Amino acid sequence: MNYTKNYHLPQWDETDRIMRTDFNQMCAGLEDGLTTAQAAANAAQQTADAAAVLPYVIGTYTGTGADLSIDVGFRPRFLIISGIKEVDPKAFVNVINTQQISGRFYQRPYE
């Protein structure tokens, strides 16, 4: 008897005797594989569903040099700040785990 390359499923030749135990083993392996795949798909779907209801904020801001508080209404899990180093290579960003971020925000240098 030959077997498939990826899943080791039996491939009977014309002269092979088909045995009930071989067939039952193949079906049990399929059942286990499908059950595992379905459990992984369900877990991934639950993760995606939970992420879909998380709050998020997208925005832009160019500072004026004055202190400013920005209240996003929830505690962010992460914050992405981009584009600062391209404009001012000496700039730095300090992010704290809080619901509100205060400070002197970036102000583009006068040309």
Backbone as CSV, one residue per row, in Angstrom:
resi,resn,N_x,N_y,N_z,CA_x,CA_y,CA_z,C_x,C_y,C_z
1,MET,0.852,-1.181,0.000,0.000,0.000,0.000,0.891,1.236,0.000
2,ASN,0.518,2.228,-0.762,1.219,3.519,-0.801,0.457,4.524,0.041
3,TYR,1.155,5.607,0.393,0.536,6.656,1.208,0.777,8.016,0.556
4,THR,-0.142,8.940,0.787,0.028,10.284,0.245,1.187,10.984,0.955
5,LYS,1.799,11.931,0.255,2.995,12.615,0.754,2.702,13.483,1.973
6,ASN,1.656,14.298,1.935,1.438,15.298,2.977,0.706,14.768,4.207
7,TYR,-0.294,13.937,4.023,-1.143,13.537,5.153,-1.099,12.039,5.440
8,HIS,-0.253,11.317,4.737,-0.073,9.881,4.963,-1.402,9.112,4.865
9,LEU,-2.207,9.494,3.885,-3.468,8.779,3.654,-3.189,7.578,2.765
10,PRO,-3.871,6.474,3.021,-3.604,5.270,2.230,-4.034,5.439,0.773
11,GLN,-3.215,4.925,-0.091,-3.495,4.900,-1.526,-3.378,3.445,-1.971
12,TRP,-4.504,2.797,-2.117,-4.504,1.387,-2.460,-4.259,1.201,-3.952
13,ASP,-3.403,0.258,-4.250,-3.210,-0.166,-5.632,-4.288,-1.183,-5.970
14,GLU,-4.385,-1.473,-7.239,-5.414,-2.409,-7.700,-5.255,-3.786,-7.066
15,THR,-4.042,-4.170,-6.765,-3.789,-5.505,-6.201,-3.817,-5.524,-4.675
16,ASP,-3.901,-4.348,-4.019,-3.912,-4.290,-2.545,-5.232,-4.798,-1.997
17,ARG,-5.143,-5.448,-0.870,-6.335,-5.882,-0.151,-6.750,-4.748,0.785
18,ILE,-7.940,-4.244,0.671,-8.419,-3.165,1.528,-8.861,-3.780,2.852
19,MET,-8.174,-3.364,3.908,-8.463,-3.886,5.245,-9.290,-2.856,6.019
20,ARG,-10.247,-3.364,6.760,-11.097,-2.502,7.582,-10.252,-1.681,8.543
21,THR,-9.224,-2.269,9.149,-8.403,-1.538,10.127,-7.667,-0.378,9.464
22,ASP,-7.178,-0.582,8.230,-6.519,0.520,7.514,-7.501,1.653,7.261
23,PHE,-8.683,1.296,6.840,-9.704,2.295,6.544,-10.126,3.037,7.806
24,ASN,-10.325,2.294,8.907,-10.715,2.925,10.175,-9.612,3.839,10.714
25,GLN,-8.355,3.414,10.564,-7.234,4.256,10.998,-7.207,5.552,10.199
26,MET,-7.425,5.443,8.893,-7.433,6.629,8.044,-8.540,7.584,8.482
27,CYS,-9.735,7.060,8.726,-10.861,7.913,9.135,-10.612,8.549,10.500
28,ALA,-10.024,7.811,11.426,-9.715,8.363,12.751,-8.695,9.488,12.629
29,GLY,-7.686,9.314,11.771,-6.694,10.359,11.553,-7.317,11.607,10.946
30,LEU,-8.217,11.417,9.998,-8.931,12.555,9.412,-9.761,13.278,10.458
31,GLU,-10.471,12.506,11.275,-11.301,13.092,12.342,-10.447,13.920,13.299
32,ASP,-9.315,13.368,13.732,-8.432,14.092,14.653,-7.894,15.366,14.016
33,GLY,-7.457,15.270,12.769,-6.917,16.437,12.081,-7.952,17.528,11.878
34,LEU,-9.157,17.134,11.468,-10.224,18.113,11.268,-10.659,18.752,12.590
35,THR,-10.703,17.953,13.651,-11.077,18.479,14.969,-10.047,19.498,15.451
36,THR,-8.771,19.189,15.283,-7.701,20.111,15.674,-7.756,21.393,14.852
37,ALA,-7.957,21.249,13.545,-8.032,22.420,12.671,-9.235,23.297,13.020
38,GLN,-10.378,22.672,13.336,-11.567,23.444,13.696,-11.368,24.186,15.014
39,ALA,-10.710,23.536,15.977,-10.436,24.192,17.267,-9.519,25.402,17.060
40,ALA,-8.499,25.253,16.216,-7.599,26.376,15.935,-8.343,27.504,15.222
41,ALA,-9.224,27.153,14.290,-10.009,28.174,13.578,-10.949,28.897,14.534
42,ASN,-11.568,28.154,15.453,-12.470,28.772,16.431,-11.709,29.732,17.346
43,ALA,-10.526,29.317,17.790,-9.714,30.183,18.658,-9.301,31.449,17.911
44,ALA,-8.907,31.307,16.662,-8.519,32.476,15.864,-9.709,33.410,15.658
45,GLN,-10.878,32.851,15.440,-12.077,33.671,15.248,-12.432,34.424,16.522
46,GLN,-12.316,33.758,17.673,-12.605,34.421,18.947,-11.629,35.574,19.186
47,THR,-10.359,35.356,18.862,-9.361,36.421,19.006,-9.688,37.592,18.087
48,ALA,-10.055,37.286,16.852,-10.404,38.341,15.897,-11.660,39.082,16.341
49,ASP,-12.663,38.355,16.843,-13.895,38.992,17.313,-13.618,39.922,18.488
50,ALA,-12.754,39.464,19.419,-12.423,40.287,20.584,-11.663,41.540,20.152
51,ALA,-10.774,41.410,19.182,-10.003,42.559,18.717,-10.891,43.560,17.990
52,ALA,-11.933,43.082,17.353,-12.805,43.969,16.579,-13.581,44.938,17.466
53,VAL,-13.750,44.607,18.743,-14.518,45.485,19.625,-13.620,46.374,20.487
54,LEU,-12.303,46.249,20.335,-11.409,47.104,21.103,-11.473,48.528,20.560
55,PRO,-11.468,49.515,21.440,-11.495,50.901,20.963,-10.149,51.288,20.349
56,TYR,-10.188,52.201,19.421,-8.962,52.705,18.838,-9.174,54.149,18.384
57,VAL,-8.066,54.856,18.260,-8.094,56.243,17.806,-7.003,56.385,16.753
58,ILE,-7.326,57.055,15.671,-6.349,57.369,14.638,-6.362,58.881,14.457
59,GLY,-5.199,59.488,14.431,-5.178,60.927,14.246,-3.788,61.436,13.953
60,THR,-3.708,62.713,13.710,-2.427,63.380,13.489,-2.388,64.626,14.356
61,TYR,-1.173,65.063,14.644,-1.021,66.271,15.447,0.323,66.896,15.143
62,THR,0.348,68.175,14.931,1.575,68.955,14.819,1.579,69.929,15.983
63,GLY,2.596,69.815,16.823,2.640,70.597,18.049,2.896,72.074,17.834
64,THR,2.629,72.831,18.891,2.860,74.275,18.877,3.968,74.663,19.846
65,GLY,4.485,73.705,20.594,5.506,73.985,21.598,4.930,74.167,22.987
66,ALA,3.613,74.348,23.106,2.962,74.523,24.401,2.586,73.159,24.974
67,ASP,2.402,73.097,26.298,1.928,71.867,26.927,0.526,71.554,26.420
68,LEU,0.244,70.274,26.279,-1.049,69.853,25.764,-1.392,68.495,26.343
69,SER,-2.645,68.308,26.700,-3.140,66.998,27.122,-4.086,66.477,26.067
70,ILE,-3.916,65.225,25.726,-4.806,64.582,24.769,-5.475,63.417,25.481
71,ASP,-6.777,63.484,25.650,-7.534,62.423,26.316,-8.178,61.573,25.238
72,VAL,-7.768,60.305,25.170,-8.320,59.421,24.143,-9.539,58.649,24.646
73,GLY,-9.864,58.781,25.928,-11.083,58.164,26.456,-10.935,56.735,26.921
74,PHE,-9.742,56.160,26.792,-9.488,54.798,27.252,-7.983,54.640,27.411
75,ARG,-7.578,53.548,28.050,-6.155,53.292,28.238,-5.638,52.513,27.024
76,PRO,-4.805,53.139,26.209,-4.294,52.452,25.022,-3.390,51.283,25.390
77,ARG,-3.462,50.218,24.610,-2.548,49.093,24.790,-1.208,49.384,24.122
78,PHE,-1.243,50.144,23.065,-0.005,50.559,22.419,-0.246,51.858,21.665
79,LEU,0.847,52.502,21.322,0.790,53.789,20.643,1.832,53.771,19.538
80,ILE,1.438,54.174,18.361,2.369,54.253,17.241,2.575,55.730,16.926
81,ILE,3.812,56.139,16.978,4.170,57.513,16.634,5.185,57.409,15.512
82,SER,4.892,58.039,14.392,5.802,57.893,13.259,6.090,59.232,12.606
83,GLY,7.150,59.264,11.832,7.479,60.431,11.031,8.284,61.496,11.738
84,ILE,8.549,61.349,13.016,9.225,62.406,13.769,10.696,62.503,13.382
85,LYS,11.372,61.392,13.317,12.813,61.399,13.037,13.126,61.911,11.634
86,GLU,12.212,61.738,10.692,12.459,62.250,9.344,12.473,63.781,9.344
87,VAL,11.657,64.380,10.191,11.572,65.838,10.245,12.645,66.422,11.151
88,ASP,12.885,65.766,12.300,13.866,66.262,13.257,14.641,65.078,13.822
89,PRO,15.853,64.806,13.323,16.632,63.650,13.773,16.975,63.676,15.265
90,LYS,16.908,64.825,15.922,17.241,64.922,17.340,16.011,64.756,18.244
91,ALA,14.870,64.526,17.655,13.632,64.400,18.433,13.629,63.104,19.237
92,PHE,12.893,63.089,20.326,12.705,61.863,21.094,11.240,61.763,21.493
93,VAL,10.827,60.542,21.783,9.445,60.281,22.175,9.474,59.530,23.488
94,ASN,8.678,59.976,24.429,8.543,59.297,25.714,7.077,58.921,25.868
95,VAL,6.794,57.629,26.009,5.421,57.155,26.131,5.263,56.490,27.485
96,ILE,4.232,56.891,28.208,3.957,56.302,29.511,2.629,55.557,29.454
97,ASN,2.462,54.585,30.315,1.248,53.781,30.346,0.164,54.547,31.099
98,THR,-0.598,55.301,30.380,-1.615,56.134,30.999,-2.760,56.353,30.033
99,GLN,-3.831,56.876,30.531,-4.982,57.177,29.685,-4.834,58.553,29.043
100,GLN,-3.919,59.337,29.566,-3.749,60.701,29.083,-2.261,60.967,28.902
101,ILE,-1.907,61.625,27.827,-0.516,61.953,27.553,-0.386,63.469,27.566
102,SER,0.541,63.965,28.377,0.735,65.409,28.497,2.183,65.746,28.204
103,GLY,2.424,66.967,27.764,3.799,67.403,27.564,3.915,68.406,26.450
104,ARG,5.132,68.705,26.113,5.405,69.611,25.000,5.564,68.755,23.761
105,PHE,4.579,68.817,22.925,4.573,67.975,21.754,5.399,68.586,20.636
106,TYR,5.797,67.749,19.766,6.690,68.147,18.670,6.175,69.363,17.914
107,GLN,7.068,70.277,17.677,6.761,71.429,16.844,7.806,71.467,15.738
108,ARG,7.328,71.504,14.506,8.223,71.538,13.352,9.113,72.788,13.438
109,PRO,10.435,72.630,13.231,11.321,73.797,13.287,10.991,74.779,12.165
110,TYR,11.191,76.048,12.452,11.000,77.063,11.436,12.154,76.964,10.434
111,GLU,11.834,77.071,9.184,12.845,76.941,8.129,13.631,78.224,8.016
